[in-house]
Amino acid sequence: MKNGLRGLAAAVALLPAASMAENLSYNYLEGGFAFYPDFESQDFIGLDTRGSVALHENIFAFGGFKYLTDDVDLTALHAGAGYRHGLDARTDIWGGLTMEYQEYDWDRGGEVDDTGLGFRAGIRHQLNNDLELGIGGRVVSGDLDYVGFTGTARYAIEPDFKLFAELDVYDGEPGILGGATFEF
């Protein structure tokens, strides 16, 4: 009887860790379309892709690529390393340092680009087995410095395939993103 209770106690103690690893994956690729109406007098539309790879239980590498176009082309690329901390079985806070590259290219000629350091952080919460919610922020330094915020929802269609929708405020300009997430 005592061994059975000890086994049950051990299983209950380990359940949050197993649930955390199962629900909030840091091994994923995601991509989709982005639309930023009236971004500095442009109606930007384009592609947004991102990914993350867990290097350790709490450490992960992540990055992303965004290409938006109208009369001006905007290219943004970031890559870095982050740390996640589980608050409970369904909630993580995370933060990471990145290298950030941005380029604006005008159709009529001329371009400006910049590389700087960035800090990105957020909170992720698995609301139920199908729905994950998150908020995040980023601060990017350099000549093209800016601050951005996101609110994201991911809905599981299959265990490793989710649809996502995101509201992104990029340097004060709101945009919407939507696409798919593949976990591995």
MILOMI-772171 format. One record per residue: residue number from 1; residue in three letters; y, z, x of N, C-alpha, C in turn. Coordinates in Angstrom, 1 decimal, always signed. Each point is the difference from the previous one (the first is absolute). Example, Ala and Ser with C-alpha at 12.3 -4.5 7.8 and 13.67 -1.06 7.14 Angstrom:
BEGIN
   n res    n.Y    n.Z    n.X   ca.Y   ca.Z   ca.X    c.Y    c.Z    c.X
   1 ALA   -5.7   +7.8  +13.2   +1.2   +0.0   -0.9   +1.2   +0.0   +0.9
   2 SER   +1.1   -0.7   -0.4   +1.1   +0.0   +0.9   +1.1   +0.8   -0.8
***
This chain:
BEGIN
   n res    n.Y    n.Z    n.X   ca.Y   ca.Z   ca.X    c.Y    c.Z    c.X
   1 MET   -1.2   +0.0   +0.8   +1.2   +0.0   -0.8   +1.3   +0.0   +0.9
   2 LYS   +0.0   +0.9   +1.0   +1.2   +0.0   +0.9   +0.1   -1.3   +0.7
   3 ASN   -1.1   -0.7   +0.5   +0.2   -1.2   +0.7   +0.5   -1.1   -1.0
   4 GLY   -0.5   +0.0   -1.2   +0.5   -0.9   -1.0   +1.5   +0.2   -0.3
   5 LEU   +0.5   +1.2   -0.1   +1.4   +0.2   -0.2   +0.8   -0.4   +1.3
   6 ARG   -0.5   +0.3   +1.2   +0.7   -0.5   +1.2   +0.1   -1.5   +0.0
   7 GLY   -1.1   -0.7   -0.3   +0.0   -1.4   -0.1   +1.0   -0.5   -1.0
   8 LEU   +0.1   +0.6   -1.1   +0.9   -0.4   -1.1   +1.5   +0.2   +0.5
   9 ALA   +0.2   +1.2   +0.7   +1.3   +0.3   +0.5   +0.4   -1.0   +1.1
  10 ALA   -0.9   -0.4   +0.9   +0.3   -1.0   +1.0   +0.3   -1.3   -0.6
  11 ALA   -0.8   -0.4   -1.0   +0.3   -1.3   -0.7   +1.3   +0.0   -0.6
  12 VAL   +0.4   +1.1   -0.7   +1.3   +0.1   -0.6   +1.1   -0.1   +1.0
  13 ALA   -0.2   +0.7   +1.2   +1.0   +0.0   +1.0   +0.2   -1.4   +0.6
  14 LEU   -1.1   -0.8   +0.1   +0.1   -1.3   +0.6   +0.4   -1.1   -0.9
  15 LEU   -0.1   +0.3   -1.3   +0.4   -1.0   -1.0   +1.4   -0.5   +0.1
  16 PRO   +1.0   +0.8   +0.2   +1.4   -0.6   +0.1   +0.1   -0.9   +1.2
  17 ALA   -0.6   +0.3   +1.1   +0.1   -1.0   +1.1   -0.7   -1.3   -0.3
  18 ALA   -1.2   +0.1   -0.6   -0.7   -1.3   -0.3   +0.8   -0.7   -1.1
  19 SER   +0.6   +0.7   -0.9   +0.8   -0.7   -1.1   +1.2   -0.6   +0.6
  20 MET   +0.7   +0.7   +1.0   +1.2   -0.5   +0.6   -0.3   -1.3   +0.7
  21 ALA   -1.1   -0.1   +0.8   -0.4   -1.2   +0.7   -0.3   -1.1   -0.9
  22 GLU   -0.6   +0.3   -1.2   -0.4   -1.0   -0.9   +1.2   -0.6   -0.8
  23 ASN   +0.9   +0.9   -0.4   +1.1   -0.4   -0.9   +1.2   -0.7   +0.7
  24 LEU   +0.4   +0.5   +1.1   +1.2   -0.5   +0.7   -0.4   -0.6   +1.3
  25 SER   -0.2   -1.3   +0.0   -0.5   -0.7   +1.2   +1.2   -0.4   +0.8
  26 TYR   -0.2   +0.1   +1.3   +1.0   -0.5   +1.0   -0.6   -1.2   +0.7
  27 ASN   -1.0   -0.6   -0.5   -0.6   -1.3   +0.4   +0.2   -1.0   -1.1
  28 TYR   +1.0   -0.8   +0.1   +0.3   -1.0   -1.0   +0.8   -1.1   +0.5
  29 LEU   -0.1   -1.1   -0.7   +0.9   -1.2   +0.1   +0.5   -0.3   -1.4
  30 GLU   +1.4   -0.2   -0.1   +0.5   -0.4   -1.3   +1.1   -1.0   +0.2
  31 GLY   +0.1   -0.8   -1.1   +1.1   -1.0   +0.1   +0.3   -0.5   -1.4
  32 GLY   +1.2   -0.6   -0.1   +0.4   -0.5   -1.3   +1.3   -0.6   +0.1
  33 PHE   +0.6   -0.2   -1.1   +1.3   -0.7   -0.2   +1.1   +1.1   -0.1
  34 ALA   +1.2   -0.4   +0.5   +1.2   +0.9   -0.1   +1.1   -0.8   -0.6
  35 PHE   +0.8   +0.6   -0.8   +1.2   -0.6   -0.6   +1.2   +1.0   +0.1
  36 TYR   +1.1   -0.4   +0.6   +1.2   +0.8   +0.2   +1.1   -0.8   -0.6
  37 PRO   +0.3   +0.3   -1.3   +1.1   -0.8   -0.6   +1.4   +0.5   +0.5
  38 ASP   +0.9   -0.9   +0.3   +1.3   +0.4   +0.5   +0.0   +0.9   +1.2
  39 PHE   -0.8   -0.3   +1.0   +0.0   +0.7   +1.3   +1.1   -0.7   +0.8
  40 GLU   +1.1   +0.7   +0.2   +1.1   -0.5   +0.7   +0.3   -1.4   -0.4
  41 SER   +0.2   -0.3   -1.3   +0.3   -1.2   -0.6   -1.2   -1.1   +0.1
  42 GLN   -1.1   +0.4   +0.3   -1.2   -0.8   +0.1   -1.0   +0.4   -1.1
  43 ASP   -0.8   -0.9   -0.5   -1.1   +0.4   -0.9   -1.3   -0.2   +0.9
  44 PHE   -0.3   +1.0   +0.8   -1.1   -0.1   +0.9   -1.4   +0.0   -0.7
  45 ILE   -0.8   -0.9   +0.3   -1.4   +0.0   -0.4   -0.9   -0.2   +1.2
  46 GLY   -1.2   +0.6   +0.0   -0.8   -0.3   +1.2   -1.3   +0.8   +0.0
  47 LEU   -0.5   +0.3   +1.2   -1.3   +0.6   +0.2   +0.2   +1.3   +0.7
  48 ASP   -0.8   +1.0   -0.4   +0.0   +1.3   +0.7   -1.5   +0.4   +0.3
  49 THR   -0.3   +0.3   +1.2   -1.4   +0.4   +0.4   +0.1   +1.2   +0.8
  50 ARG   -1.0   +0.9   -0.1   -0.1   +1.2   +0.8   -1.4   +0.4   +0.2
  51 GLY   -0.2   +0.9   +1.0   -1.4   +0.5   +0.2   +0.1   +1.3   +0.7
  52 SER   -1.2   +0.7   +0.0   -0.1   +1.2   +0.7   -1.5   +0.2   +0.5
  53 VAL   -0.2   +0.6   +1.1   -1.3   +0.3   +0.5   +0.0   +1.5   +0.5
  54 ALA   -1.0   +0.7   -0.5   -0.1   +1.4   +0.4   -0.6   +0.1   +1.4
  55 LEU   +0.6   +0.6   +0.9   -0.5   +0.2   +1.4   -0.7   +1.3   +0.2
  56 HIS   +0.3   +0.9   -0.9   -0.6   +1.4   +0.0   +0.2   +0.5   -1.4
  57 GLU   -0.5   +1.2   -0.2   +0.1   +0.5   -1.4   +1.5   +0.1   -0.5
  58 ASN   +0.9   +0.3   +0.9   +1.4   +0.2   -0.4   +0.9   -1.0   +0.6
  59 ILE   -0.4   -0.9   +1.0   +0.9   -0.9   +0.7   -0.4   -1.4   -0.4
  60 PHE   +1.0   -0.9   -0.3   -0.2   -1.3   -0.4   +1.0   -1.0   +0.7
  61 ALA   -0.4   -1.2   +0.1   +1.0   -1.1   +0.4   +0.3   -0.8   -1.2
  62 PHE   +1.3   -0.4   -0.1   +0.4   -0.8   -1.2   +1.0   -1.0   +0.4
  63 GLY   +0.2   -1.0   -0.9   +1.0   -1.0   +0.3   +0.2   -0.9   -1.3
  64 GLY   +1.0   -0.9   +0.1   +0.2   -0.8   -1.1   +0.9   -1.2   +0.4
  65 PHE   +0.0   -1.0   -0.8   +0.7   -1.2   +0.2   +0.6   -0.5   -1.4
  66 LYS   +1.3   -0.2   +0.0   +0.7   -0.5   -1.2   +0.8   -1.2   +0.3
  67 TYR   -0.2   -1.1   -0.8   +0.8   -1.2   +0.1   +0.6   -0.3   -1.3
  68 LEU   +1.3   +0.0   -0.1   +0.8   -0.3   -1.2   +0.9   -1.2   +0.3
  69 THR   +0.2   -0.8   -1.1   +0.8   -1.2   +0.2   +0.9   -0.3   -1.2
  70 ASP   +1.1   -0.6   +0.3   +1.0   -0.7   -0.9   +0.8   -0.9   +0.9
  71 ASP   +1.3   +0.1   -0.1   +0.9   -0.7   +1.0   -0.2   +0.6   +1.4
  72 VAL   -0.4   +1.2   +0.0   -0.2   +0.7   +1.3   -1.5   +0.5   +0.0
  73 ASP   -0.6   -0.1   +1.2   -1.4   +0.5   +0.1   +0.0   +1.3   +0.7
  74 LEU   -0.7   +1.0   -0.6   -0.1   +1.3   +0.6   -1.4   +0.3   +0.4
  75 THR   -0.2   +0.3   +1.3   -1.3   +0.4   +0.5   +0.1   +1.4   +0.5
  76 ALA   -1.0   +0.8   -0.4   +0.0   +1.4   +0.4   -1.5   +0.4   +0.4
  77 LEU   -0.1   +0.6   +1.2   -1.3   +0.3   +0.5   +0.0   +1.5   +0.5
  78 HIS   -1.0   +0.8   -0.3   +0.0   +1.3   +0.6   -1.5   +0.4   +0.4
  79 ALA   -0.1   +0.8   +1.0   -1.3   +0.5   +0.4   +0.2   +1.3   +0.7
  80 GLY   -1.0   +0.9   -0.3   +0.2   +1.4   +0.6   -1.3   +0.8   -0.3
  81 ALA   +0.2   +1.3   +0.3   -1.0   +1.0   -0.2   +0.5   +1.1   -0.8
  82 GLY   -0.9   +0.6   -0.9   +0.3   +1.0   -0.9   -0.9   +1.2   +0.0
  83 TYR   +0.4   +1.1   -0.6   -0.8   +1.2   -0.2   +0.0   +0.3   -1.5
  84 ARG   -1.2   +0.3   -0.5   -0.1   +0.4   -1.4   -0.5   +1.5   -0.1
  85 HIS   +0.5   +0.7   -1.0   -0.4   +1.4   -0.2   -0.3   +0.1   -1.4
  86 GLY   -1.2   +0.5   -0.3   -0.5   +0.2   -1.4   +0.6   +1.3   -0.5
  87 LEU   +0.7   -0.1   -1.1   +0.5   +1.2   -0.7   -1.1   +0.6   -0.9
  88 ASP   -0.8   -0.9   -0.6   -1.1   +0.4   -0.8   -1.0   -1.1   +0.0
  89 ALA   -1.0   +0.0   -0.8   -1.0   -1.0   -0.1   +0.5   -1.4   -0.4
  90 ARG   +1.1   +0.0   -0.7   +0.6   -1.3   -0.5   +1.4   -0.3   +0.4
  91 THR   +0.5   +0.8   +0.9   +1.4   -0.3   +0.4   +0.2   +0.1   +1.5
  92 ASP   +0.6   -1.0   +0.6   +0.3   +0.0   +1.4   +1.5   -0.2   +0.2
  93 ILE   +0.5   +0.6   +1.1   +1.4   -0.4   +0.5   -0.3   -0.7   +1.3
  94 TRP   +0.8   -0.9   +0.4   -0.2   -0.8   +1.2   +1.4   -0.4   +0.6
  95 GLY   -0.1   -0.2   +1.3   +1.2   -0.5   +0.7   -0.4   -0.8   +1.2
  96 GLY   +0.9   -0.9   +0.5   -0.4   -0.8   +1.2   +1.3   -0.6   +0.6
  97 LEU   -0.2   -0.3   +1.3   +1.1   -0.7   +0.8   -0.4   -1.4   +0.1
  98 THR   +0.9   -0.9   -0.1   -0.2   -1.5   +0.1   +0.9   -0.7   +0.9
  99 MET   -0.4   -1.1   +0.4   +0.9   -1.0   +0.6   +0.3   -1.0   -1.1
 100 GLU   +1.3   -0.3   -0.2   +0.4   -0.9   -1.1   +0.7   -1.2   +0.5
 101 TYR   -0.3   -1.2   -0.5   +0.6   -1.2   +0.3   +0.6   -0.6   -1.3
 102 GLN   +1.2   -0.5   +0.0   +0.6   -0.7   -1.1   +0.7   -1.2   +0.5
 103 GLU   +0.0   -1.0   -0.8   +0.7   -1.3   +0.3   +0.6   -0.6   -1.3
 104 TYR   +1.2   -0.4   +0.1   +0.7   -0.8   -1.1   +0.2   -1.3   +0.6
 105 ASP   -0.4   -1.1   -0.8   +0.2   -1.4   +0.5   +0.6   -0.8   -1.1
 106 TRP   +1.3   -0.5   +0.2   +0.7   -0.7   -1.0   -0.4   -1.5   +0.0
 107 ASP   -0.1   -0.6   -1.2   -0.3   -1.4   -0.1   +1.0   -0.9   +0.7
 108 ARG   +1.2   +0.4   +0.0   +1.1   -0.8   +0.6   +0.1   +0.2   +1.5
 109 GLY   -0.9   +0.7   +0.5   +0.0   +0.3   +1.5   +0.4   +1.5   +0.2
 110 GLY   -0.5   +0.5   +1.1   +0.4   +1.3   +0.4   -1.1   +1.0   -0.4
 111 GLU   -0.2   +1.0   +0.9   -0.9   +1.0   -0.3   +0.4   +1.3   +0.7
 112 VAL   -0.5   +1.1   -0.5   +0.2   +1.3   +0.7   -1.3   +0.7   -0.1
 113 ASP   -0.4   +0.7   +1.1   -1.2   +0.8   -0.1   +0.2   +1.2   +0.8
 114 ASP   -0.9   +1.0   -0.2   +0.2   +1.3   +0.6   -1.4   +0.7   +0.0
 115 THR   -0.2   +0.8   +1.1   -1.2   +0.8   +0.1   +0.5   +1.5   +0.1
 116 GLY   -0.6   +0.9   -0.7   +0.4   +1.4   +0.0   -1.1   +0.9   -0.3
 117 LEU   +0.2   +1.3   +0.1   -1.0   +1.0   -0.4   +0.2   +0.3   -1.4
 118 GLY   -1.2   +0.4   -0.6   +0.1   +0.4   -1.4   -0.8   +1.3   -0.2
 119 PHE   +0.3   +0.7   -1.1   -0.8   +1.1   -0.5   -0.3   -0.2   -1.4
 120 ARG   -1.3   +0.0   -0.4   -0.5   -0.2   -1.3   -0.8   +1.3   -0.4
 121 ALA   +0.2   +0.4   -1.3   -0.7   +1.2   -0.5   -0.2   -0.1   -1.5
 122 GLY   -0.9   +0.7   -0.5   -0.2   +0.0   -1.5   -1.1   +1.0   -0.4
 123 ILE   -0.2   +0.0   -1.3   -1.0   +0.8   -0.6   -0.9   -0.9   -0.9
 124 ARG   -1.3   +0.2   +0.0   -1.0   -0.7   -0.8   -0.7   +0.9   -0.8
 125 HIS   -0.2   -0.3   -1.3   -0.8   +0.9   -0.9   -1.0   -0.9   -0.8
 126 GLN   -1.2   +0.4   +0.0   -1.1   -0.6   -0.9   +0.1   +0.7   -1.3
 127 LEU   +0.6   -0.7   -1.0   +0.2   +0.6   -1.3   -1.3   +0.2   -0.7
 128 ASN   -0.9   -1.0   +0.0   -1.3   +0.0   -0.5   -0.9   -0.9   +0.8
 129 ASN   -1.2   -0.3   -0.4   -0.9   -0.9   +0.8   +0.6   -1.4   +0.1
 130 ASP   +0.8   -0.4   -0.9   +0.5   -1.4   +0.0   +1.4   -0.2   +0.5
 131 LEU   +0.9   +1.0   -0.1   +1.4   -0.1   +0.2   +0.5   +0.9   +1.2
 132 GLU   +0.6   -0.7   +0.9   +0.7   +0.7   +1.1   +1.5   -0.3   -0.1
 133 LEU   +0.8   +1.1   +0.2   +1.5   -0.1   +0.0   +0.5   +0.4   +1.4
 134 GLY   +1.1   -0.6   +0.4   +0.6   +0.4   +1.3   +1.5   -0.3   +0.0
 135 ILE   +0.7   +0.8   +0.8   +1.4   -0.3   +0.3   +0.1   +0.1   +1.5
 136 GLY   +1.0   -0.8   +0.5   +0.2   -0.1   +1.4   +1.4   -0.3   +0.4
 137 GLY   +0.3   +0.2   +1.2   +1.3   -0.3   +0.5   -0.1   -0.5   +1.5
 138 ARG   +1.0   -0.7   +0.4   +0.1   -0.5   +1.4   +1.4   +0.0   +0.4
 139 VAL   +0.2   +0.3   +1.3   +1.3   -0.1   +0.7   -0.3   -0.9   +1.2
 140 VAL   +0.8   -1.1   +0.1   -0.2   -0.9   +1.1   +1.3   +0.0   +0.8
 141 SER   -0.1   +0.1   +1.3   +1.2   +0.0   +0.9   +0.2   -1.4   +0.6
 142 GLY   +1.1   -0.1   +0.7   +0.4   -1.3   +0.7   +1.2   -0.6   -0.7
 143 ASP   +0.3   -1.3   +0.4   +1.2   -0.6   -0.5   -0.2   -0.4   -1.5
 144 LEU   -1.2   -0.2   -0.4   -0.3   -0.3   -1.4   -0.6   +1.2   -0.7
 145 ASP   +0.6   +1.2   +0.3   -0.6   +1.3   -0.5   +0.1   +0.0   -1.5
 146 TYR   -0.9   +0.8   -0.7   +0.1   +0.2   -1.4   -0.9   +1.1   -0.4
 147 VAL   +0.1   +0.4   -1.2   -0.8   +1.1   -0.6   -0.7   -0.7   -1.3
 148 GLY   -1.3   +0.3   -0.2   -0.7   -0.5   -1.1   -0.9   +1.0   -0.7
 149 PHE   -0.2   -0.2   -1.3   -0.9   +0.9   -0.8   -1.0   -0.8   -0.8
 150 THR   -1.2   +0.5   -0.2   -0.9   -0.7   -0.9   -0.7   +1.0   -1.0
 151 GLY   -0.4   -0.6   -1.1   -0.9   +0.7   -0.9   -1.1   -1.0   -0.3
 152 THR   -1.2   +0.5   +0.2   -1.2   -0.9   -0.1   -1.1   +0.5   -0.9
 153 ALA   -0.6   -0.9   -0.7   -1.2   +0.4   -0.9   -1.1   -1.0   +0.4
 154 ARG   -1.2   +0.6   +0.3   -1.2   -0.9   +0.2   -1.0   +0.4   -1.0
 155 TYR   -0.5   -1.1   -0.7   -1.0   +0.2   -1.1   -1.4   -0.6   +0.5
 156 ALA   -1.0   +0.7   +0.0   -1.3   -0.4   +0.5   -0.7   -0.9   -1.1
 157 ILE   -0.3   -1.2   +0.4   -0.8   -0.9   -0.8   -1.5   +0.2   +0.3
 158 GLU   -0.3   +0.1   +1.3   -1.3   +0.3   +0.6   +0.3   +1.1   +1.0
 159 PRO   -1.0   +0.7   +0.5   +0.2   +1.1   +1.0   +0.8   -0.4   +1.2
 160 ASP   -0.2   -1.2   +0.5   +0.8   -0.5   +1.2   +1.0   -1.0   -0.3
 161 PHE   +0.3   -0.3   -1.2   +1.0   -1.0   -0.4   +1.0   +0.6   -1.0
 162 LYS   +1.3   +0.0   +0.3   +1.0   +0.5   -0.8   +1.1   -1.0   -0.2
 163 LEU   +0.7   +0.1   -1.1   +1.2   -0.7   -0.3   +1.2   +1.0   +0.3
 164 PHE   +1.0   -0.5   +0.6   +1.2   +0.9   +0.2   +1.3   -0.6   -0.5
 165 ALA   +0.9   +0.9   -0.4   +1.3   -0.4   -0.5   +0.9   +1.0   +0.8
 166 GLU   +1.2   -0.5   +0.4   +0.9   +0.8   +0.8   +1.4   -0.3   -0.3
 167 LEU   +0.8   +1.0   -0.1   +1.5   -0.1   -0.1   +0.5   +0.3   +1.4
 168 ASP   +0.7   -0.9   +0.7   +0.5   +0.3   +1.3   +1.5   -0.2   +0.0
 169 VAL   +0.7   +1.0   +0.6   +1.4   +0.0   +0.2   +0.2   -0.3   +1.5
 170 TYR   +0.4   -1.2   +0.4   +0.1   -0.5   +1.3   +1.5   +0.0   +0.4
 171 ASP   +0.4   +0.9   +0.8   +1.5   +0.0   +0.4   +0.9   +0.0   -1.3
 172 GLY   -0.4   +0.8   -1.0   +0.8   +0.1   -1.2   -0.2   -1.1   -1.0
 173 GLU   -0.9   -0.9   +0.3   -0.3   -1.1   -0.9   -1.4   +0.1   -0.7
 174 PRO   -0.1   +0.1   -1.3   -1.3   +0.2   -0.6   -0.8   -1.3   -0.1
 175 GLY   -1.3   +0.2   +0.2   -0.9   -1.1   -0.1   -1.3   +0.4   -0.6
 176 ILE   -0.8   -0.9   -0.5   -1.3   +0.3   -0.6   -1.1   -0.7   +0.8
 177 LEU   -1.1   +0.6   +0.2   -1.2   -0.6   +0.7   -1.2   +0.2   -0.8
 178 GLY   -0.9   -0.9   +0.1   -1.3   +0.1   -0.6   -1.1   -0.8   +0.7
 179 GLY   -1.2   +0.6   +0.0   -1.1   -0.7   +0.7   -1.3   +0.7   -0.1
 180 ALA   -0.8   -0.1   +1.1   -1.3   +0.6   +0.0   -0.2   +0.7   +1.3
 181 THR   -0.8   +1.1   -0.1   -0.4   +0.8   +1.1   -1.5   +0.0   +0.2
 182 PHE   -0.5   -0.3   +1.2   -1.4   +0.0   +0.4   -0.3   +1.1   +0.9
 183 GLU   -0.8   +1.0   -0.3   -0.4   +1.1   +0.8   -1.3   -0.3   +0.7
 184 PHE   -0.1   +0.4   +1.3   -1.2   -0.2   +0.7   -0.4   +1.3   +0.7
***
